[in-house]
Amino acid sequence: MKKLFIAAILLLAVSVSDACSICGCGGGSFYMGLIPNFKNKFIGVRYSYAEYHTNLINDPTQFSHNFYNTVEIWSGINIGKRWQVLAFLPYHYNVQFDDDMGHASKRGLGDITVLGNYKLFDTRYLKDQTYKASQQVWVGGGIKLPTGSFNVNVNDSTTTLADINAQIGTGSVDLFLNARHEIQFNRFGINSSVSYKIGLPNSQDYKYGNKLMLNSLMFYRITKKAFTITPNAGLTYENTASNKLNGQKIYLSDGLNSGTYATGGYTLNALAGTEITIKQVTIGANLQLPLAQDFAAGQTKLNVKGMLHISFAL
């Protein structure tokens, strides 16, 4: 029997992959999903999309539509029976429409992320070849490197939050902690994870907010001769703390350290997707829609997220 699907924290960890120009919810994002079933190593390409809309409470004529596109090379390798390393190299193309600038876009290489995970235990139960059960627990962490561009002077009085969140990189080294649990009975399984991103200040003492991510996915494996189909569905939750400059919270105003509504917020999304594996090739897709959210006192709304990928076990 091949190894089970393992849930991974796909830490994109880039400043604008899930950012918006007014709310300040950028500076790190990660996605929980099923990674390809691989014995030794894999490599693949992912495309992810996110769409936001913002209207200011005190001036409804001030608005912004934001569209974030990421193409990412991702890879993983198993080291022995206990260790696993995952790496992510993103390229971003982001488009913004607003009342002041009209159309604006940025593109470029994002921040590279490397994760290392350790398998605490792996238990399996087999009865009469008809009943199979298994359970895994992984713990680990990772690091995001400031390879994406951060070309803005945060100490310039004319710099706005929109300028900062439009950057391709954060300019900072960030740290990640994560744990995941997977249990499977025959073809049915549940995968749950918790992750925490610790944003560190960059060279200008600007700090993107820490982020908590919770995920729980149910999946069912359907095997038909040469291929396996794995539909999955569940919930994802993100909570992002306020960005900070010189240790002080960033607010939603022309001045970075003054205002009424702090940056950051939360979102609870429903997710549905599927994975199709044919020999060494896995193709997958999913869609996320918000169930509840509150970014910047409700001024920013997530409309939709989506992801496509193809990967090859080596």
C-alpha positions, -999 to 999 in steps of 0.1 A, spaced: 0 0 0 13 34 -9 18 61 17 -13 80 27 -20 115 15 -3 138 40 -17 173 48 9 201 45 10 238 55 17 253 21 33 285 35 34 309 6 45 336 31 45 365 7 34 401 13 6 403 -12 -6 368 -20 -36 375 3 -32 412 8 -55 442 2 -45 477 -3 -64 493 26 -70 467 53 -34 457 58 -41 419 58 -10 411 38 24 401 50 20 363 51 -4 337 41 -6 299 40 -29 273 27 -38 239 41 -43 212 15 -34 177 5 0 173 -11 7 146 -37 12 110 -26 49 105 -30 74 79 -17 107 98 -19 103 132 -35 80 153 -58 81 185 -78 52 205 -92 36 238 -102 7 255 -84 -15 284 -94 -35 303 -68 -59 332 -70 -75 355 -45 -100 384 -49 -108 412 -24 -130 443 -24 -126 473 -1 -148 503 7 -139 528 34 -166 533 61 -161 570 64 -159 576 27 -178 550 5 -164 566 -27 -129 553 -17 -128 517 -30 -103 491 -42 -106 458 -62 -76 436 -57 -67 404 -77 -38 383 -66 -23 356 -88 6 334 -78 24 307 -98 46 286 -76 71 259 -80 68 235 -50 88 204 -40 91 179 -12 115 152 -1 112 125 26 144 119 46 144 85 62 112 75 79 107 105 101 117 137 83 101 157 55 113 189 39 90 211 17 101 242 -3 81 269 -22 93 294 -48 64 318 -58 61 343 -86 33 369 -83 12 390 -106 -11 413 -87 -37 438 -101 -55 466 -83 -83 489 -94 -92 518 -72 -108 552 -73 -75 572 -73 -50 552 -94 -73 533 -117 -54 503 -129 -21 493 -113 -1 460 -113 31 445 -99 48 412 -107 80 395 -96 96 367 -76 82 364 -41 97 352 -8 110 316 -7 98 294 21 114 262 34 96 239 59 109 209 79 85 184 97 91 155 120 67 125 123 60 119 160 41 87 154 26 66 126 2 38 137 -16 13 114 -42 -13 120 -52 -41 96 -80 -67 101 -87 -95 76 -76 -73 47 -110 -56 48 -106 -30 76 -77 -6 76 -70 22 100 -41 46 103 -31 77 122 -2 102 118 10 132 138 36 156 123 52 187 140 77 212 126 85 247 115 101 267 88 115 299 76 107 325 49 135 343 33 133 380 20 139 372 -17 109 392 -29 113 430 -35 104 455 -8 110 489 -24 93 514 -3 104 539 24 81 534 54 94 565 71 85 588 42 54 608 52 38 603 18 40 565 21 6 549 26 -6 514 36 -15 507 0 21 513 -10 34 488 16 9 461 8 16 465 -29 52 451 -24 61 417 -38 81 408 -7 80 416 30 117 425 34 118 403 65 127 369 77 96 352 92 93 320 112 66 293 111 54 266 136 30 239 126 14 206 137 -9 183 118 -29 152 125 -44 127 100 -66 97 107 -80 74 81 -105 45 82 -104 25 50 -110 51 22 -123 79 45 -100 103 63 -98 136 83 -68 159 82 -65 187 108 -37 212 112 -27 243 131 0 267 120 14 300 133 35 326 114 58 348 135 65 380 115 98 396 123 106 433 117 124 441 84 154 465 81 130 495 84 114 481 115 82 474 97 65 442 109 37 423 92 12 408 116 15 373 130 -10 349 116 -28 319 130 -42 293 106 -65 264 114 -77 238 89 -98 206 89 -104 186 58 -124 154 52 -114 133 22 -124 100 5 -102 80 -18 -118 63 -48 -94 39 -66 -102 28 -102 -75 6 -117 -47 30 -128 -60 62 -110 -72 75 -77 -98 103 -72 -98 120 -38 -126 145 -33 -121 167 -2 -140 194 17 -136 213 50 -131 246 67 -101 270 69 -97 298 95 -72 327 94 -66 353 121 -41 380 112 -27 405 139 -21 442 131 9 453 112 34 473 132 59 501 126 85 508 153 65 485 176 33 505 172 1 492 155 -7 504 119 -41 520 115 -63 527 85 -55 563 77 -31 584 57 -7 583 86 7 549 94 5 552 132 -28 571 136 -64 563 130 -94 544 143 -94 510 127 -64 487 131 -51 465 103 -56 428 104 -87 406 109 -101 371 104 -118 349 78 -136 316 80 -139 298 47 -156 267 33 -134 247 10 -141 220 -16 -118 203 -41 -105 171 -56 -72 154 -63 -67 129 -92 -36 107 -92 -26 87 -124 6 67 -116 32 93 -107 12 124 -117 -13 142 -94 -36 170 -106 -57 189 -80 -80 219 -76 -100 236 -49 -123 266 -43 -127 286 -11 -157 308 -2 -160 329 29 -186 320 56 -177 347 80 -150 375 80 -140 408 95 -110 426 80 -105 462 91 -139 467 108 -156 451 79 -142 474 53 -125 447 33 -142 416 20 -127 384 6 -148 373 -24 -132 340 -35 -100 320 -35 -90 292 -58 -60 269 -65 -49 245 -93 -18 223 -93 0 195 -111 29 175 -95 52 146 -103 64 120 -79 101 112 -85 
